[in-house]
């Protein structure tokens, strides 16, 4: 709740909040990523997750029409169709994998004090569960 007002205008959260099965599944993980790493990084992780599924997006940290179309084409937003689309729960797992990758990159390449610090990595990985 502490950050709710600060991020109330975030376009991705507004988009997620309009979709019933996304709101309950992905909204909290995305919100946590924004608070922990910033809005641009959270969107880059979302775009990376979509690219893991073959979307071919530019990973620019902006939730524009291309990212929204990729979400709509990759994730079953209202109808669950296991043959052609992922469910919201399945996409959450891909998003979590992209978060783990981002945290591992920060662990490997981060600034002094973070680089190679297992205490940071452990707490970050707990956030993805």
C-alpha positions in Angstrom: 0.0 0.0 0.0 2.9 2.3 0.7 3.8 2.4 -3.0 0.3 2.1 -4.4 -0.1 5.9 -4.8 3.4 6.4 -6.3 2.7 3.8 -9.0 -1.0 4.5 -9.5 -0.5 6.0 -13.0 1.7 3.2 -14.3 0.4 2.2 -17.7 1.2 -1.5 -17.4 -0.5 -1.8 -14.0 -3.6 0.0 -15.4 -3.5 -2.5 -18.4 -3.2 -5.5 -16.1 -6.0 -4.3 -13.8 -8.5 -4.4 -16.7 -7.9 -8.1 -17.4 -9.4 -10.4 -14.8 -7.0 -13.4 -15.0 -3.9 -11.3 -15.4 -4.8 -8.9 -12.5 -4.8 -11.7 -9.9 -1.8 -13.5 -11.2 0.8 -11.2 -12.7 -0.1 -7.9 -11.2 1.6 -8.5 -7.8 4.8 -9.9 -9.4 5.0 -7.0 -11.8 4.3 -4.4 -9.0 7.0 -6.0 -6.8 9.5 -5.8 -9.7 8.6 -2.1 -10.2 9.1 -1.3 -6.5 12.3 -3.3 -6.3 14.0 -2.4 -9.6 12.0 0.6 -11.1 9.4 0.9 -13.8 11.7 0.7 -16.8 13.4 -2.4 -15.6 10.1 -4.1 -14.8 8.9 -3.4 -18.3 12.2 -4.7 -19.8 11.8 -7.9 -17.8 8.2 -8.2 -19.1 9.5 -7.7 -22.7 12.3 -10.2 -22.1 9.7 -12.8 -20.9 7.6 -12.1 -24.0 10.7 -12.5 -26.2 11.5 -15.8 -24.4 8.3 -16.9 -26.1 9.3 -15.6 -29.5 7.7 -12.1 -29.6 10.8 -10.3 -31.0 10.2 -7.1 -29.1 12.7 -4.3 -28.7 13.6 -4.5 -25.0 13.3 -0.7 -24.4 11.5 -0.5 -21.1 8.4 1.1 -22.6 5.0 -0.5 -22.6 3.8 0.6 -26.0 1.4 -0.8 -28.6 3.9 -3.5 -29.7 4.3 -4.8 -26.1 0.6 -4.8 -25.6 0.0 -6.7 -28.8 2.6 -9.2 -27.8 0.9 -9.8 -24.4 -2.4 -10.2 -26.2 -1.0 -12.7 -28.8 1.0 -14.7 -26.3 -1.2 -14.9 -23.2 -4.8 -16.0 -23.1 -6.4 -12.9 -21.7 -10.0 -14.0 -21.3 -10.3 -17.4 -22.9 -8.1 -20.3 -21.9 -6.9 -22.0 -25.1 -4.1 -24.4 -24.3 -3.5 -25.2 -27.9 -2.6 -21.7 -29.1 -1.9 -19.5 -26.0 -0.4 -19.6 -22.6 -2.6 -19.2 -19.6 -1.9 -16.3 -17.2 -0.4 -18.7 -14.7 1.9 -20.2 -17.3 3.1 -16.7 -18.4 3.7 -15.9 -14.7 6.3 -18.7 -14.7 8.0 -17.3 -17.7 8.0 -13.8 -16.2 9.5 -15.2 -13.0 12.2 -16.9 -15.1 13.0 -13.5 -16.7 13.2 -11.9 -13.2 15.6 -14.6 -12.1 17.8 -14.0 -15.2 17.8 -10.2 -14.4 18.7 -10.8 -10.8 21.5 -13.2 -11.8 22.9 -10.6 -14.3 22.9 -8.0 -11.5 24.6 -10.4 -9.2 27.3 -11.2 -11.9 27.7 -7.6 -13.2 26.4 -5.4 -10.4 28.2 -2.5 -8.8 30.7 -3.0 -6.0 29.0 -4.5 -2.9 26.4 -6.3 -5.0 28.6 -8.2 -7.4 29.1 -11.7 -6.1 27.2 -11.0 -2.9 25.1 -14.1 -2.2 23.1 -12.4 0.5 21.6 -10.1 -2.1 21.0 -12.9 -4.6 19.3 -15.0 -2.0 16.8 -12.3 -1.0 16.2 -11.4 -4.7 15.4 -14.9 -5.7 12.9 -15.3 -2.8 11.0 -12.4 -4.4 10.4 -14.4 -7.5 8.6 -17.3 -5.8 
